[in-house]
Amino acid sequence: MRFFIVPGHRVVTGGDFTLNDLSGSTGRLDILLRCVNSAFFLSNSIRQDVELYLVLLGQPEPPKTVKFVGSELRYLNPDERSTAALVRSALMKRCEGEWARSTPGIYVARKGFDEILAECAGRAGEIFHLREGGQDMRDAEFAAADNAFVLGDQYDLTAGEEEAVARFKNRALSLGQKSMHTDHCITIVNNALDRACR
Ligand SMILES: C[S@@+](CC[C@H](N)C(=O)[O-])C[C@H]1O[C@@H](n2cnc3c(N)ncnc32)[C@H](O)[C@@H]1O
């Protein structure tokens, strides 16, 4: 299993947003929607062995996490607008500290970054922090079959988030010197793991 965790540092936590302004008033939800595409879409199918955690930290009810489970997903299409509608439905759902199912394969809970890390760390061999200065992923050995990958959104992880990652077995991994978009990094990680049969 591959777990991807992406904080949306400014992304709204309420469902009261318009689908016509996804890169503006949502606090850059569009960036996270592209991560959904990169995490799950193959040419003619959806990756079954991926879970994606979007940790939303904007107003009005931070934190909230929307979880996508590849093996259960239905109604997911490659366009950002329809995925935004699924996220909006999840954010409109009443939820507390436990996962509440919104639509098939999409869950929401009032969980923050630390809780999601702990949850994934309990299921993954290691947590990998994707960042430009880490060990080159091409040289990295993956001891376990299940791994978690943490990436920033338009901002890198905060100092507090880095401290949270450091509480678990972790490694910093680089995909090269150039700073890329988060969704592109997810595509590269998926491809690298595919090629390594992980
Ligand atoms: C748009 S970048 C964040 C800001 C970027 N670090 C900058 O200075 O402009 C989004 C995230 O993608 C990941 N990332 C981008 N380029 C990377 C690279 N070359 N290697 C590993 N991770 C990378 C990191 O997790 C980063 O926080």
Ligand as a Chemical Component Dictionary entry (heavy atoms), coordinates in Angstrom:
data_LIG
# 
_chem_comp.id                   LIG 
_chem_comp.type                 NON-POLYMER 
_chem_comp.pdbx_formal_charge   0 
_chem_comp.three_letter_code    LIG 
# 
loop_
_chem_comp_atom.comp_id 
_chem_comp_atom.atom_id 
_chem_comp_atom.alt_atom_id 
_chem_comp_atom.type_symbol 
_chem_comp_atom.charge 
_chem_comp_atom.model_Cartn_x 
_chem_comp_atom.model_Cartn_y 
_chem_comp_atom.model_Cartn_z 
_chem_comp_atom.pdbx_ordinal 
LIG C1  C1  C 0  5.634  23.454 -4.823 1  
LIG S1  S1  S 1  6.672  22.562 -3.732 2  
LIG C2  C2  C 0  6.684  23.609 -2.290 3  
LIG C3  C3  C 0  7.489  24.846 -2.422 4  
LIG C4  C4  C 0  8.869  24.635 -3.007 5  
LIG N1  N1  N 0  9.710  23.866 -2.109 6  
LIG C5  C5  C 0  9.529  25.959 -3.342 7  
LIG O1  O1  O 0  10.543 26.289 -2.770 8  
LIG O2  O2  O -1 8.989  26.675 -4.179 9  
LIG C6  C6  C 0  5.570  21.293 -3.201 10 
LIG C7  C7  C 0  6.146  20.096 -2.497 11 
LIG O3  O3  O 0  6.552  19.126 -3.471 12 
LIG C8  C8  C 0  7.647  18.386 -2.960 13 
LIG N2  N2  N 0  8.769  18.574 -3.872 14 
LIG C9  C9  C 0  8.910  19.518 -4.833 15 
LIG N3  N3  N 0  10.046 19.338 -5.523 16 
LIG C10 C10 C 0  10.654 18.255 -4.984 17 
LIG C11 C11 C 0  11.871 17.552 -5.266 18 
LIG N4  N4  N 0  12.697 17.941 -6.218 19 
LIG N5  N5  N 0  12.155 16.456 -4.517 20 
LIG C12 C12 C 0  11.318 16.037 -3.547 21 
LIG N6  N6  N 0  10.165 16.647 -3.250 22 
LIG C13 C13 C 0  9.832  17.754 -3.936 23 
LIG C14 C14 C 0  7.928  18.878 -1.555 24 
LIG O4  O4  O 0  7.240  18.065 -0.630 25 
LIG C15 C15 C 0  7.348  20.288 -1.606 26 
LIG O5  O5  O 0  7.001  20.756 -0.325 27 
# 
loop_
_chem_comp_bond.comp_id 
_chem_comp_bond.atom_id_1 
_chem_comp_bond.atom_id_2 
_chem_comp_bond.value_order 
_chem_comp_bond.pdbx_ordinal 
LIG C1  S1  SING 1  
LIG S1  C2  SING 2  
LIG S1  C6  SING 3  
LIG C2  C3  SING 4  
LIG C3  C4  SING 5  
LIG C4  N1  SING 6  
LIG C4  C5  SING 7  
LIG C5  O1  DOUB 8  
LIG C5  O2  SING 9  
LIG C6  C7  SING 10 
LIG C7  O3  SING 11 
LIG C7  C15 SING 12 
LIG O3  C8  SING 13 
LIG C8  N2  SING 14 
LIG C8  C14 SING 15 
LIG N2  C9  SING 16 
LIG N2  C13 SING 17 
LIG C9  N3  DOUB 18 
LIG N3  C10 SING 19 
LIG C10 C11 SING 20 
LIG C10 C13 DOUB 21 
LIG C11 N4  SING 22 
LIG C11 N5  DOUB 23 
LIG N5  C12 SING 24 
LIG C12 N6  DOUB 25 
LIG N6  C13 SING 26 
LIG C14 O4  SING 27 
LIG C14 C15 SING 28 
LIG C15 O5  SING 29 
# 
